[in-house]
């Protein structure tokens, strides 16, 4: 009888503890609720921090959460921490946390997806171990100066936007981005460094002052540099872009270098880069599968190894320019689409704008109609830009 006297309460306590550690959903409304989880090494299910939760919440003792960690509209929450949590199996979604200023997860290394939106008081991350694995990262509308503590080796989508204080991003270990890379509307002096990045999907950089990708070999989608303040972009090891390459509205850009780029499997668009006069940085480019639509105050544009341009070809510049090389490409059907090339243009335009007449001997102008051009190949710069919009 003594055995049953002690074992039955013990089993009841264990059952209660198990119930506290399993979902499908565990809701935390205050610090007391959080402290009741301290004996749960693993939580099976989702954890929700309720909107009315305020002050400091510490989820100590817990080592893994199999599902999501969700914190929405907790406008009085100031601090969120977990001393032993190493894994969040699902989505870590935080949104509309207006005074959250401390985020401390010293052991966290793996998250399913990161989605942080509208955290206007969050200025830094305290992640001692560093998050090394995540399928996607979306960080928008925070006061973060950097993303130190997110030390990924591979990620799907990486979307960092509307963080007005973001000044520096260096993800030293990142080698592969399989989905979308988007940087837009962050701090105006933002410098981005991916020293070991080898492969990426679609990449769009807006409103940044510097991008360093010295190891990048292949872009599996489009690459767009749009409305940046950077003066130079160098992709010294990039060989293939599977989508389009767009350089648009980069007012300080005066140097671009793609020394080993051999193929662009989409369009090639350049416009509204006021200081870009030299487009000789493509010495190995052989194939452009889509349109070539280039305009500006460009003095040099050499494509000496070009052997296949399948879409329309438009080049217009304010400068005196000899179009004879491109004329030969059109005559020999290296250029297969609609073709126009003109220098000394007062207002050089895109493929949808015909060049005006020029003074004799100041430039060469030749136009030609396409024999057969498919829709992707016929797309000009405007269509290429629409293809780079990230929601």
Order of alpha helices (4+ residues) and beta strands (2+ residues): alpha-beta-alpha-beta-beta-beta-beta-beta-beta-beta-beta-beta-beta-beta-beta-beta-beta-beta-beta-beta-beta-beta-beta-beta-beta-beta-beta-beta-beta-beta-beta-beta-beta-alpha-beta-beta-alpha-alpha
